[in-house]
Amino acid sequence: MNLPPIVIAKLEERAGISLGNPSDRDIRILSKSIEDVTKSRLGVNTLKRLLGRISDNAHQSRPGTLNLIAQYLGSPNWPSLLLELSNGSSSFSQVEGELRTSDLEVGQVVEITYLPNRKLQFAYLGGEQFEIVAAENSKLQIGDVCTISTFIIRYPLIIRNVERMKVALGSYSAARAGGIITVKIVK
């Protein structure tokens, strides 16, 4: 199980570190901070798994592990934490770290990065259409045309449709484990 992006954001806030692309040092700092606050140890490998650094789809997180994270964040248990984070979280405002297609001008190039070592550049064509102009370590290819409404840091990349050489390939998602790490306009 990977932690929800909102929980990762709260961990970052509490520990004073960035977990978008955490180093081993960052994870050790988080582990030590959790132990200092809760007086219980949460292992580095467990944190790596929860943050999507270690892929283990078959592994189910123990309730005690999730409760420990909740206690570190000031809640009595995991269900209470999720309830607290969901209350009042609905709004019509723009999400921090969000880039909407409506904020772009035709011709601008958006660059995103995500784990493990992926980088994509999208040239904005108008509407919600983009063309891939650079791709590193991705299944997407230069020339692919994609339908995207928004890019949000810490959330997966969701593409409603990918066309390759005028053939519709369907929907595509990436960065499901840790979410998009960086989003920036490069041109």
Disulfide bonds with the S-S distance in Angstrom:
none
